[in-house]
Every structure is written in structure tokens, then in C-alpha cells.
Amino acid sequence: MNDSQAALWSDVHLLGEFLGQTIKDDLGEEFLGKVEWIRRLSKSERAGGTPDHLALVEALQQLSDDELLPLARAFSQFLNLANIAEQYHTISPFYRDDNIQANPINALLQKLKSQPLNKLVITEAIEQMAIELVLTAHPTEVTRRTLIKKHEAIADCLAEKDQGGDTVKQEKIHNRLAQLISQAWHTNEIRQHRPTPVDEAKWGFATIENSLWSAVPAFCRVLTTELEKVLGINLSKQVIPIRVASWMGGDRDGNPNVTAKVTAEVLLLSRWMAADLYLRDIQILIDELSMAICSEPLRAKVDAVNEPYRALLKQLKQRLKATLLWAEQSLSEPVTPSNNVLLDDQALIEPLALCYQSLVDCGMETIANGPILDTLYRAHCFGLHLVKLDIRQEAGRHTAAIAEIVNYLELGNYAEWNEQQKQRFLLQELASKRPLIPSKWRPSAETQELLDTCRVIARQPATAMGSYVISMASQPSDVLAVLLLLKATDVEYKIPVVPLFETLADLDQAAEIIDRLLSVEWYQQYINGYQQVMIGYSDSAKDAGFLAAAWAQYQAQEKLVQVANKHNVQLVLFHGRGGSIGRGGGPAHAAILSQPPGSLDHGMRVTEQGEMIRFKFGLPDVAVRSMVLYWCAAIEAKLLPPPVPTNNWRGTMAKIANQSLTVYRQTVKETPDFVHYFRAATPEQELGKLPLGSRPAKRRQEGGIESLRAIPWIFAWTQNRLMLPSWLGAGEALESILTESGSNSLTEMMSQWPFFRAKINMLEMVLAKADLTLAAHYDERLVPASLKPLGFQLQQQLAHTVSMVKQLTGSETLLADEPWVQQSIALRNPYTDPLNVLQVELLYRARNNPELVTDLIEQALMVTITGIAAGMRNTG
């Protein structure tokens, strides 16, 4: 164990000691002894196998009802503490990961400097690179905000501890840690009510307030310092390489709880929060900028005053106060903004930029590079609206709305028109000067809601809105229909309308659809050379399996780049990734570097979903590190792109994709009773009782796998440790290639093709977190006898996949090249395993004797779900 690993284990042990003392104080030494006994059994099971597993099962089955919940909470809370320690450790002074440079920006810039690249080319690439992180509220964040705040405070204590100090200081830190851990223990970890979309938006705003607000300027400072030091590039203060958008309060696809009223409220809350945060900044600047000397442009704004900076900033403070009051009042009823209300980002940026430039011009650059520079960075990044809000809606809703209008006007049956007829009508109306919507028309409730949403957009400045995303887009008319509805509701600015391609069939035809869309002359003029396209990861993996979906996503991006180049359009790909491997997750740095050449030339957008927002951006220093890795990968992929795959690699990957697709679909869609097995072997049905997010778990309340959203589909398989969506079909596919042509081709792809290497690395990680013994235990206890053979078959396929991946990598263990990840998994297993066994026992009791299920048993079941999710991290 190296020093880095030892430091992490030390912190985990320290936090565990405090948790143990808390449990002892609350429930007594005897109960703590039982917790320790079960933990030791779990640890010995990992070393000893079946006999120890049986002993662990027996011990947990013997628990009384009143012991179930506290035991589940004990192991769940330890996993949360381990997560805190590990998250903090990535930014601690002791952290070392051989796969990541200590200073990634410096390492990348030195690499660029050594290449035959023109400095102007590098500068232009850096200035033009735009990465937009889109925060989404997908229901995998199982931790309450109340507990998240305590977890953040624990991380702060760990950082303070590592700064050293005398015995008195260290004792004070230890006392604070004990208090926070005790507070967490005595807090209910399960939400009492499902969060509303507004609650989710507030959670997103809290992430900005507590982390990103300080992380963005910190990242910009690190970047500009390294650029100047290594390459002599002086980056403009207006260049903010990473920006933030959100779906929280705007994503209405399949979520009836997101209404026009909700969207309007979230936009106002965003304005309120931004004004409040800027007011705090401005007060600090007023306190500090007491200097008397200023530039002529600044003097012209404030006349003959002794403290010109304070005078100008006090004017801005009054306008921010007026903006805050207007936003607050408007939450109750519409209020016309006064002339003092800030309505344009430039009205915020200009006085800050004027103060900054005046300080520089007057020889006070040291002061200029203080807090005012941070505020200026924030103003450029967050603007007056904090985040740009995306709208997402399903294509069929737009089609239905247009059809209602066409029907009312007695022009025909729009839904039955072919694509050419639809386009002709839509383009005619887009060019028309008369109103489309009749004044006496009374639309259906669904269409009225859609039009109300468009009118909310119309009332916003362009800087408040991000993109309008269309899920299930399948024709150019789907995009034109949205543009017509926006025009009809008086949206006077151009909002990017973004088709989202999700299923395997969607991805296969994405380039053709965009080609036809860009061939529409009116549309080409409208977009002015810029097009966004969104690639869906969750639904494509659910539809086709991990490897087939990954190859379809890669090829779709390649073809989209070719189409954009053909039409001389700047293409920005929007990656709808989740946290888990089955939802496109995994290390962001490797994922970006594995994208097709040319796909990042004009920037990128990427969703940050659910719990991954907290893991990657929850602490300011962690957020800075995440931004650094994103930026470095994007710049490297643009200036030093990966190789274009050879025909041999393509042929091999196509065979792998086709074989894995066949196995995946035969199992998931064609195997009789597969759905019944899935629901018996996992807690899928019970997940609906856990108030995770505002969105329903199913698109429809009836139906099979097709009706289930991709997120609970993967979440449920993670709970029973089979991890099926992330590997099913991979073993058979790899075996077919190894049998047919040996390992040479695959070995070459592993060493030379970042795309293939990244996918195998992700596969290794998910296989390392899977567990055959536990998956078999779920089957043995919960699955009817008639379905057990199917479970046994799937377990054999999992074991076979592990064997094939080891054969490919030439290693006897998974993740041999990733000791840090190996350690992370080993650290959690002794605490996650008992939760799995306990969950099985609780599911058995709940399903076989529902009349005996008490509130305590049901709550204990919910805690096992949240605890296993914490233990699985990015596979949940």
C-alpha cells in the first residue's frame, strides 16, 4: 500500500471510529458489537467464500425486526463516510494516481508545445473551445440535501486536519467530526416526500452556490496562469471555457410535474439566486476597493467623488437589490420591472469590467487580480440568470399541437401527411406574416400547456434560455414544428432546437435526418451555420446493450461530423450521459479522448446527472479538478485527435456490436418470462416507493421493459449486483473474435484505439463491482423455482464475460492497471455486501408476508437501497 492509499484508509478508519462511537452511544455496546461481528463475517466471506457467506446470511436472518433498520443505517452511513473520504482524497495533499498527471493542464500544454503546432492555431482552439455542463435532476441522487451539507462539512474537516496544527487544533477538528457524524446518524436519510421539480432546481442552485460559484473563477485562474507560463498565451477575461446550463425545471419529457408555471418559477428563482450571490460579492468589493485613483472612463461614470470604485459598485448594488426584489415579488404575481432592474448581462458585466480595467491601467494590477477578477469571471459564466435553462419535450407533443391547429383550420389531417407535405406546410407558415393560432380557438389541455411553455420562453431574454431539445426526433419536420410553435407564440430570438437521437434505430438514421434538415434552405439561413445534435446514451444502451450502443453512438457522431462539414455548419454534439456505465458514464477524461476525430472541433455539451453532480462538483476543489480534466481532454481531442479507426478495427468492432446485440436482445426481449425474472430478482417494484425524484419511474404505468425508464432499469440490476445491462452480450462477442482470429486484432485495438480501450476499461470496472455469489443469493431467496434456470444462465454468462475480459487484457485480475479503483471497491465491499444480504431478507419478508411488514421494515428496505447505491457509486 502506497502513501496515497494509506492516507485514504487512515481517514476512512477515523470516520468509522467516530461512527462506531455514535452507534455505541445511541444503541449500546452490545449492538455495536453485533455490527462489528457482521462486518467481520462480511470481510471473511470475501476471503473465504461459501461457508462464510452462509454464516453471514444466517446472522442477518436472525436479526429481530427492531434491529433491521439500525443495522442497515450503520452500514449505509459507513459507505457515505467512505465516499466522503475518497472524494476529498482526490484533492488532498496525499493523493497520487499514476493514471492522472499531478498538474494536467501543465502536462497537456507541455505536450502541445512539443508538437509541430502553430501558436496561433493553439490559441484559437483554446479561445473557441466551449464546454457546457448541463445539470439534470435524474432520479439517482438518493442523498437528502440536509445530509449533503453535513457531508460537505465533514470533507472540510478532513482538509483542515491535513493542514496540520497543534494538539488543541486537531482535538477541535476531531470533536467537530464527531458532532457532524452524530448529527447524520440522528437524521432520517430517507426523504418523507418525493421532491418537486422546483425542489430539484433549488438543489441545482445550491450546487452552484456552495461549489461552482468559487470553482469557476478558480479554474479560470489556474488555466490562465498555466497558459501564460507555458505558452505565453494571455487569455482574455471574457473567455470562459466552461459554462453551466440546466434541465431542472425545463425537462418535461415524460414528467407531467414540469409545467409552464414550474418553468416560469424556476427561471425567477434562478434570477433571484443570481442577484443574491452577486450582492454578496459586490459588498466585499465595496469594502475593499477604497482607492482614489481611477481611469478617465471610470471617472466619467461617477463624477468627482473620492472613492470612484465604491461609487460605481454602489450603483450596481442598488440595481442588484432592485432585481432581487422584482424577482421575489414576481414569484407571487407578475410585476413589471422598473428601469433599475438589471435585464441584460452587459449591465452587470460592464461596471465590473470598467473597475478591473481601471485598476490595471492605473498600475494596480495586483488589486485587479483579486476578488473583482473572480466576480468578473462569474458574471461572464453565470450572467444574470445563473444557468441557461434547457427545455425538453417529446416530438409527438409538437406534432399533436400542430395537428390540432391544422384540424381547426380545416386544412387536413396533419398527422397523416407525409414528410414532404408536413415540411411544405411548416415552411409556408414559418415564412408567413399572419398569426398561426386563431384567436377563438380552444386547444386541448396538453396543447395549451405546450403553448404556455413557449410563451414563458418568449418572455425571457435570450441569455436565460439554453436549447430546446426534442426527444424521439425522427424527421426534419420535428425540428421545424418546434420553430413554428415558437414563432406562433412570439419568441423573437433564435433558440437552438436540438433533435435527440436515443434508440439504436434513431442513431443509425441520425446523420440522414440531419442531412435532410440542413438541406432545407430556410433552415440553413435560420441557424446561421450552427447546429446542435444530442446523442442519447441511456435509452440506446437499454435498447441494444452497452457495446452495440457504444459503437452506434461512435458511428453516428462520425457521420454527423461528415454531414456538418458537407453543409459548412459548425456541429456541437450534446452528450446525454449518466453516471453509470449503462448510461454512458465512466471517467470523463477517457470518454472525451475516445470520441471520433473532429467531433469536438466546435465544443461540446454534456449532461451531469443526479448523484454524479455531487461526486464531481460537490466540493469546490473537486469541481475545479473535474473542470480541468474536462478541458484538458477536450483540447487534446481537438488538437491531437485520436487515430481514425482502420478498416480492420471497424470490421472487428462491427462484429462485436452485432454479436453482443443479438445476445442482448435475445435475452432481454425474446426470452419468455424475462420481465418476470427481472422483477423477482431485483427490487425494481420496490424502487417506486423510494421518493428519488419528481419524475415517474415509468413512462407508462403498464407494460414491460419498454415502459421502464433506462435509469431504474439499470438501478435495479445494480442493487442485486448482477449489473446485467452493462455487460450482457459482451462475453459472447469477445469470444467470437478471439476464436475466429485470435487476440492480435483486439490487442492492437486496445493499445492504439482510445475508443475501444475506454469501453473495455469501463467493462472491467463494472464487472469488478458485480458479484456472482450475491446475485445467486437474490435468485435463491426471491426467484420462483420455474425462473431459477434463467438466473443461473445469466450468472454463467457473467462469469464467462469476466473470463473473456481477463483473457483480452492478459491479466488474472480485473482492473490490474487501476489500483486506485481496485482499492475503492475493496474498501466498500465489506459494508455493501451485508446490505445486499439484508435487502434480500427484507424483500423476502415483504413479498411473502406483506401483512407483517411494519413501517420499520419498509424503511429498512429503503435504507438498503440507498446504501447499496452509495456503495456502487458510478454503477448505480
N, C-alpha and C positions, 0 to 999 in steps of 0.2 A: 504494500500500500504506500503510495507516494504522499508527500506532504499535503497536496491539494485534497486527496481523498481523506487523509487523516483529519484535516481541519473540518471537513463536512461531517464525518462520523462523530467528531467531538461535539459539534453544535447539535446534531440530532440527539446524541446521548444526553446533553444538557437539558434540552427542551423536554425529552422524555422523562427525565428525573423530576422536573417540575410538574409535569402532568401526573406522574405517579403519586407525588406528594398530595396533589389536589384531590385525586381519587381517594387516597387514603383518608384525608381529612373529611371528605364528604360521606364515604360509604364504609370506611373502616379498613383495617389492615387485612382482615380475612378476605374481603372481596378483592382487594389489590393483589393478594396472593393468588387468587383464582385467575385473575387477568394474566399475571406473570406465568402461572402454570400453563395456561393455554398458549401463550406466546412461545414458551419453550417447546411445547409439543409441536407447534407450527414450524419452529426452526428445525427441530429434529426430523420432522416429516420431510423437509427439503433435503436433508442429508440421508435419511434412512429409507424413505419410500413407503410402501403399502402398509406395513404394521403400524408405523407412526401415524399415517393418515387415518387408519381405523381408530386409533386411540384418540386423535383429535375429534373425529366425528362423534365418538361415544361421549367424550367430555362435553361437547356442545349440546348434544341431545339431552343430556342430563340436567341442563340448566332449568331452573324454575322460571315461571313467567315473569316474576319481578326482577330477575337477573338479566333477561334478554336485552332490554333497552340499554341499561348502563354498560353492559359488555360491548354491545355494538357501538355505543358512543365512544368508549375507551379506545378501541382500535381505529375508528373513523377519525377521532381527533388526533391520534398519533400520526396518521397519514397526512393530515393537514399540516401538522408541525414539520413533518419531513419535507413536504412540498415547500413550505416557507424557507426552511434552511437551505434547500437546494436552489431555490430561486435566488435567494440572497447570495449564495455562494458563487454564482456565475459572475458576480461583480465584486466579490471580496478580494482582499489583497493576496489571498492564498490560492486563488483559482488558477488552474492550468489545464488546458485541454489541447492535446497535441494536434487535434484536427482544426483548431481555430487559432489564428495569429493573436498575439497579445495586443497588438495595435493594427487591426485590419486595414484601416484607411491608409496608414503609412506604408504597410506592406504592399497594398494594391498600387499606390502611387509610385513606389519604387519600381514595381513590376512594369507599369506603364512607361516610366522614364527609360527603362532599359530596352523598350521596343522601338522599332523604326516608325514612330508615330509623330506627326507634326503637332507642335504645341497648340496651334490654333484648332486643330481637329479635336484634341483632348478638351480644350477649353469650351468649345461649342457643345460637345457631348455632355459635359458637366452642367453647363448653363441650361441646356434644353431637357435634361433628364427630370421627369416629373413622376414621382411615385405617390399615389393616393391610397391611403389606408381607409377602408370603408368599414366602420364599426357596425356589426349586426348583432341582434339580440336572439340568436337561435337558442333553443331551449336545452343547452347542455351546461350552462352555468348553474351548478347546484348549490353554491355557497351564498348565503344571505349577505347583503351589503353590510349589515351590522357586524358580522363576523369578519368580513373582508377588512374592515377598518382595524379590527383588533390584530389581524394577521399582518397588516402593514406596519402597525406599531411594534410587533414582535420583530419584524425584519429590521426596523430602525434600531432596536435594542442590540441586535446582533452586530450591526455595523458599528454602533458606539462601543461595544465590548472590544471589537477588534482594533479600535484606535488606541487601546492601552489605557494606562492610568493607574493610580494607586489603589490600594485595597478598598478604601472607602468608596471610590467611584465604582469599582467592579461590584461591590456588595449592593450598591444602589441600583445598578443595572439588573443584577440578579433578582432583587426584590421586585423590580418593575416587571420583569419577565414572569415571575411567579404570579403577580397580580393579573396580568393580561391572560395567562393561560387559565387561571381560575375563573376569570370573567367569561372566557369562551366556554369552559366546562359547564358553567351555570346558565348558559344561554341556549335556548332552543335552536338547534341547527336547521330545523325544517320550517319553511315558511308556512304561516297559517292560511294564507290566501294566495292564489295564483296572481302574479304581477300583471298589471295592466300595461298596455303599450307606452303610456306616459311614465309609469314606473321604470320601464326598461330604458326609456330615453334619459331619465334622470340618472340612472346608473351609468349610462354612457357619458353624461356630462360630468359625473363625479370622477370618472377615469381621467378626463381632461383636466379637471381642477386639481386633482391630487397627484397627477403624474405627468401627463403630456404638456401641461402648461409650463412646467420647468424643463421638461426633457427636450422640447423642440428647440428653444434657444441654446441649450447646452449642446445638442447635436450640431447645430449650425456653427457654434464656436469651434468645436473640435474639428469640423470639416474645413472651415476657412483657415484655421491655424495650420493644418497639415498641408493644404493646397499651397499656401504661401511658402511654407518651409521647404517642401519637397520640389514643387514645380514652378514656384514663383508666380502662381495664379492668384490674383486678387479678386475674389468672388464678390459680386455686387450684393449689398444687403437686401435687395429685392428678390434675390434668387433663394427660394425656399424649396429645396429638393423634395421634401416630404410634406404632404398636406393630409388633412383629415376630412372625411365625409362620414355619413351615417345612413343606415336604413331604419333606425329606431324611430318609429312613428310615421314612417313612409312606406314600409313594406306591407302591402295589403294583399299580396298573393296568398290565398288560402287562409287569411286571417281576418275574419269578419269584425274583429275588435278594433281594427285600424280603420277609422272613418275619416272623412274630411274634417270633422270637428277635432278629432285627435291630432291630425297633422297640423292644423292651424295652431292648436295649443302647444304642441312640441316646438314649432317654429318660434312662437312667442317666448316660451321658456328658454329657448336657445339664445334669443336676443337678450333676455333678462340676465341670464348667467354670464354672457359675454360682457355686458356692461358692468356687472358686479365685479368680475375679475379685473377688468381694466381699471376700475375705480381704485382697487387696492394698489395696483401698480402705479397709477398716477399720483396717489398720495405719497408713496415712497419717493417718487421723482420730485414732487414739490418740496418735500423735506430736504432732499439732497442738493438740488440744483439751485443754489443760492448765489451763483456767480453773477457779476455785474456786467462783464464784457460779453458782447454778442455781435453777430454779423448784421449787416445792413438789412437783409431780407427779414430777419427776425425782428429787428428794431422797428421795421415798418408795420409789423403786426400788433405791436404793443405800445407804441409811442414812447414818451420819455419816462420810463419807470426805472427804479434802482435795481430791480431783480427781474429782468425780462423773461427768463426761462420760467420762473414761477408764475409770472403773469399770464403767459401763454398757456401753460399747463392748467392753471386755474380756470381759464375759459373752457378748455377741453373737459375739465372735471364737471363743470356746470352742465355741459351738454350731455355728458355721460349720465349724470343724475337725472336729467330730463328724459333721457332714453330709458333708463331703468324704471322710472315712474310710469312712463307711457306703456311700456311692455307689461308692467304689473297691472295697470288699470285695464288694459286691453284683454287680459285673461278673463275678466268678468263681462265686459261688453265692448263693442267696437268704439275706439276713441281715435279721433283724427289727430295725427302727430303735429305738435307745434313746430315752428321754424327752428327751435332749439334742439329738437330730436335729431340724432345722427342717423341718416338714412343711407349714406354712401360710404363705403370703406375708405375712400380717399380723404373724407372729412376726419377720419380717425388717424390715418397714416401721415397726412401732410404736416400737422403740427409736431408730431414726434420726429419725423424726418428733418424738419426745419431745425429743431433743437439739436439733434445729433450733428447735422452738418455745420451748424454754427459753432458747436464746441470744437469740431475738427478744424474749422477754418481759423479759429481763434487760438490755436495751439494747445487746446485742452483735450487731446485725443485720448489720454488716459481716462478722463472722466467720461468721454463719449462712449468708450468701450466698457462702461459699467452697466448699471441697471437699465439705462434708457435703450441700450442696444438690445437687451433681452425683450423689452416691451415692443420695440420696433419689429423684431423678428416675429413676435406673437401677432402683431397687427397684420403683417403680411400673410401669416399662415392661417390664422383663425378668423380674421376680419371681424365684422360686427355681429356675425351670426354663429360664431364658434365652430360650427361644422356645416358643410353643404349637405342638405338633405336630399337623398335619392327617393324617387317614387318607384315602386314596383307593382305591376298588375299583370294579370294573365291575359293573353291575346284574345281569348274568347269573349271577355267582358267588353272589349272595344268593338269587336265585331257585332255583338248583340246591340250595343248602343247605336252604331251606325245603321244597323238593320231596322231598329225601331223608328229612326228618323226617316229613312227611305220608305218604310211602310206607311208612315203617317202622311208623307208627301205623295203617296200613291205612285211611286216610281218603279216598283217591282219588289222582288224578294232578294235583298242583298245577300243573305246567307247562301242562296243557291247560285249566285252569279259565279262564273269562272274568274280566275285571277285577272285576266285581261279586262273583263268588264268592271271588276272592282277598281282596278287601277285607273281606268278611264274616268269613272265617276269621282274618285277621290282627287285626282289631279285637276279635274274640272272645277270641283268645289274649292280646292286649295287656291286656285287662280281667280276665283270669283270674288267680287266685291260685296255681294249681298250676304246677309246673315244666313247661316245654315239652319239654325234652330228656330222653328216657328214660335211666335210669341204665345199662342194659345195652346200649345202642345203640352200635355201632361205625361211625362215619361214614367216608366216603371220605377220602383224604389231603387233597384240596382243601378239603373242608368242615371237616375237622379244623383245617387251617391257618387258615381263616376264623374259626372259633370261638376258637382260641387267640389270634388278634389281638384279638377282642372281650374276652377275659379279660385281656389286657395292658391294655386301656383301663380295665377295671373296677378294676385295681389302682392306677390313677393318681388323684391328686386332680384335680378339675375344672379347676384352674388350669394343669395340664400339657397339656391337650388343646385343640386348636383346633376344627376342624369335621370331620365325616365326609362326604366328597364322593363322590357316586355318578356315575360316568361312564356314558354311554349310558342315562340315565334316560328312560323313555318313558311311565310311568303313575304315579299316586299310590301304587299298591301297591309300587313300587320303594322309595319312602321308608318306607312302613310296614313293609316286610320288614326293613330295617336296624334300625328301632326295636325290632322284635320280637326280633331276634337279640341286640341289646344288652341288652334286658330279660332274655332267657333266660340270659345269661352274667353276670348280676348287676351290670350297670353301674347305679349308683344315682343318678347325676346326669344332667342333661339336656345332651347334646352336640348342637349344631346339625347336622342332617342336610341336606345340600345337594345337590339334583339339579343335574347339569351337562348343559347343552344345547349340543351341539357341531356337528352337521351342519346343513345348510340346512333339512331337514325337521324336525329337533329344534327349531331356533329358531322356525320357523313355528308349531309347536304348543305352545311353552313356556308361554305365558300360559294356554291352555286347561287344560293339565295342572295348573298351579299353582292355577287357579281351582277345579278339582275337588278338589284336595288340601285347599285351605283351606275347602272346603265340608263336609269331614268334621269333625263336631262334636268327636270325641275328639281329633283332631289340633289343632284350634283351641285347645282347652284346654291341650294339651301345650306348644305353642310360646309361649304367653303373649304373643301379639302381636308376635312377631319371626320373620322368615323370611329366610334367605339363599338366593340363586339364583346359580349360576355360569354365566357366558357363555363358551363356548369360541371362541377366535379361530383357532387353528392349523388344526384339522380343518375348520372351516367354510370357511376360505379355500381349503384343499386340495380341498374338495368342490365349491365354487361359484365360486372366483376371488375376487380382492380386493374389487372393487366390489360384487358381488352379496352377498357375505358381510357386508360392512360395512353395507349397507342392511338386511339381515335382522337383524343384531345391534341396530341402532338401533331398528327397529320392535318387536323382541322386548322390548327394555327399556321402550319406551313402554307397551306393552300390559301388561307385568308391573307397572309403576307403577300403572296403572289398576286392575288386579286387586287389588293390595295395598290401595289406597285403598278399594275396594269392600268388602273384608273387615276394614277398620280394622287393618291389620297394617303394622308397620314393615319395609320391604323394604331389605335390603342386598345390592347386586349385587357379585358376586365376578368380577372380570375376569381370565380366563386368558390374559393377553398374553405374547408372547415378545419377543425383541429385534428381529427382522426385521419389515419391513412386512407380509410374508405371514403373520406370526403375531401380528398386532395391535400390532406395535411402533411406534416413532416417538417424537417428543417427548412426554413425559408431560403437560406443561402444556397443550399444544394438544389432546391426546387427551381429557383430562378436561373441558376447556371445551366440547368438541364433543358431549358426551353429552346425551341428551334432558333437557328440563326436568323436575325432580323426581326424577331417578334418583340423585342424591347427597344427598337430604334427610336420610338417616339414616346417612351414612358410606359407606365403600367398602372392599373388599378387592381387592388386585391382586397377581398373581404377578410376581416379579422372577426372570427365568430365566437360568441359565447365565452366559455372559460378561457380560451386562448388569449383574449384581450387582457385578462388579469395576469396570466402566466408570462406574456411577452411585454406588456406595457403597464402593469400594475404598480411597479416601483419606478421612480424617475430614472435611476441609473440603469435598471434593466431595460427600460424603454429606449434610452439612448443607445445601448448596446444592440437592441433589436433593429433600430433605425440604421445604425452603422452597417450591420450585416446586410440589410435590405439594399442600402445604397451601393455598397461595395459590389454585391452580386450583380445589380442592375448595370452598373458602369462597366464591370468586367465583361458581362454578357454582350454589351453593346460594342465595346472597343476591341475586345479579344473574344469574339464569339466562338462557341463550341464548333467542332467539325460537322460538316454536312454528312449525315449518315450515308455510308456506302450502300450500293445495291444489295450486297450480301447481308449487311446488317438489317436493311429494310425487309428483305425476304425472310430472314430468321425471325424478326420481330412480328411480322405478319402471321407466320406460322404459330408463334407463341400466343398471339392475341386470338387467333381463330380457334386454336385448341382449348385455351382457357375459357373462351366464350361458350363453346359447346358444352364443356363440363359444367360451367356455372349455370347456364340456362336449363340444362337437363335436370340439374339438381333442384334449383330454386323454382322453376316454372313448370317443369314437366313431371316431377316426382309426385306420385299420389300421396296425399296426406302431409306434404312438406309443411304447409302452413300450420297444420295441427301439431306437428312435431315442434316447430319453431315456438309456438305459443305455450307448449308444455315444458320445453327445455329451458326457456328464458323467462324473466319476469316482464315480458312485453305487456301483458294485460295490466299488471300492477303499476307499470310506469305512468299510466293515465291518472293515477291517484296522487302522483307527486307534482306539486304546483311549480313546475320548472319555468315555464314562460307563458306569454299571453296567447301563443298560437296553439290551436288544437293539434293533438298528436297525429290525427289522421286527416287526410283531405276529405274523405267521406267517412261516415260512421260505420258503414258496412263494407264488406269486400275483403279481399285477401291482401297479399303482399303489395299489389299495385296501389291499394288505397293508403298504405302506410307511408309516412314521410321518411326520407332517407335517414334522418337523424335518429329517431327512435329505433329504426331498423338496425342501425349499427350499434347504438347504445345498448340495446337488449342483448346482442351477441357478445358485447364486451363484458356484460355482467356475468355471464356463465363461463367466461374465459375461453370460449371456442374461437372467437374473433373471425367467424366464418366469412363475412363479406370481403375481408382484406386479403385473403389467400386462396379462396376456393377456385380451383382450376389451374392454379399456378404450378403445382407439383406435376400434374399430368403433362402440362405444356412444356415444362423444362425437361422432363424425362424424354418426351418425344424427340426433342432436338438432340439431347445427349446420345440417345440410342441411334438416331439417324446419321448424325455427322460428328459425333464426339464433342469434346469440350473446347476445341480450338476456337471456333467461331464465337461462342459465348464468352470465353476468356478474353478474346480480343475486344468484344463489345464492352466488357466490364472495365477494361483498362483504358479504352480510348473514347468511349461514348458516354458523356456525363448523364444523358437521359436514362440509359439502361442501368448504369451503376447506381443512380439515385433510386430507381424503382426497386432494385434488388436490396439495397440498404434499408429502404422502408419496409420491405417484406421481412427482412431479417428482424427488424425491431418488433414488428407486430407478432411474429412467431415466437420471439423470446418472451413476450408477455402472455402468450396463450399458455394453457395448462391442460394437458390431457387428463390427468388424474381428477382435477376439479370438474372438467366438462363431463367426464364419465360419472362423477358423483351426482351431478344435476340429473343426468339421464336415469341413473339407478333409482333415485328417490322420487322423481317427479314425472317421468315419462311412462305412459301406458305400455304394457308388455308388447302390444302389437307394433309400436313405433320404435322400440329399442333397437331393432336391426338397422334402421336408418341412422340413428345416432352413432352406433358402432361403426358404420360405414364412414360417416363424416370424421370420426376420430381417427380412423385408419388413414383417411385422406390427409388429415392434418399431419400425422406422423410421417407420411410419405413426402409431404411438401417440405417438412423440416429436413428430411434426409436429402432431398434433391438440392435444396439451397446450400447445405453443407458441402455436398459434392461439387457444386458450382464454385463455391468460394474456396474450396480446398482446406476447410477448417473443421476441426472436430467439435467446435462450439460456435454458437451463434454470436454475432457481434464481437468477434475476436479483435477486430480493428477499432472497436468503440468501447474501450474500458470504462469510460465515464458513464455511458448508457447502461452497460452491464452492471455497474455498481449501483446505479439508480434503481434498477429493477430489483436487485438483490436486497437493497435496503428496505424496500416496501413489501416484498413477498411475505415475510413472517407476520405482517399485520393485515395484508389484504386477504390472504388465504383463510384465516378464521372468519372473516366477514362473508366470504363465499360460502363456507360450510354452514355458517349461521343463517345466511339467506335461504339456503336450500331447506333447512329445518323450518324456518318461518313460512316459506311458500307451501311446504307440505302441510303444516298445521292449518294455514289459511284456506287451502284448497280442499282439504279432506274433512275439516271440522269447522266450517265457516261460522257456525253458531257459537263456537267457543273463542272466536277471535276478539280480543279486547282492544281498546284504543292503544294500550301499551305495546301489544304485539304488532299492531299495524304500524305504529310509529317506529318500532324497532326495525321493521322491514324497510321502511323508507330510509332509515339511517344507514342500513347496509347498502342500499342503492347509492346513496351519496358518498359513502366511504369507499366503495369499490371504484366509483368514478374518480375519486381523488387518488386512489392507488394506481389507476391505469393511466392517468394524465392524458396524453395526446392520442390515446386509442379509445377514448370514451365519448 
